[in-house]
């Protein structure tokens, strides 16, 4: 199960919690990948409030990509630490929140510098290109790929737990298997 997320997206957050729950009740390995909604929405005419959100989303995606590249084994725990702060704790997607999440998972605090530079934006664009090649450009997060089949979503709230998560997974896999 490959799951693309933007750390600021609450729907990707909920789906990621479901995916991790699925891994507890089914033989599924969850691999997270960064997908930037800021990159996706570059140049698009957006309502002012959403444009502001996209402008502020760059840092978290840049930082998660740096973790994915330099410490791939820590991406899941870092996304959990960062997402918990943002989505459950109401913290901002900013340097103090980034540093707090990095510290929680034992990553160097200077990695937070990645959020403040566009040096790695070409890699964010490459990640988005992988996603849009699979599902098209009218997409958002999350995107899930299973056995080579990709789908935007599912989007759910709240995330199911235990066997309920497993049953939803079974149905999702069946949907993905349909060649249409």
C-alpha positions, 0 to 999 in steps of 0.5 A: 500500500503506497500512500501519497500525502500532503502533511497539511491535508486533513483527509490524507491524515485520516486516510493515513490513520486508516492505512496504519490500522489496516496494517495491524489487521491485514498483511499490508505494508504501508509506504508513505510518499510526499505529494505537495498540494502546493505544487499541484495548485501552482498557477491555478485560480483558487479562492483567496483563502485556499490560495493562502493555505496552499502558499503556507503548505510548502514548508511541511511538504518540503520537510517531509520530502527531505525526511523521505529522501534522507531518513526514509525509515523515519517518514511514517513516524515523522508524519505521525508526529507532525500530523498529530501536532497539526491535525489534532493539536491545532498547531501551525505548519511552521518551524517550531512545529516542525522542530518539535516533530523532528525532536520527537522522532530523533531527527536532527533539528537542522533538517527543518531548514528544508522547509524554508528553501525551494532547492528541492522543489524539482523533486516535489514536482517529480513526486507529483508527476508520478501521481498524476501519471497514474490518476490524472491531474484532477486529484488531491491527497490522499492517493493510494496505489495497490498492486500497480492500481492507483486511486484518489482517495478514499477520503473518510472520517473518522478513520475506522479501527480494528477489523472494521478497518480491515473490512473496508480495506478488503472492499477497497482492494476489490474496487481497485481490482476492477479494470474500469 
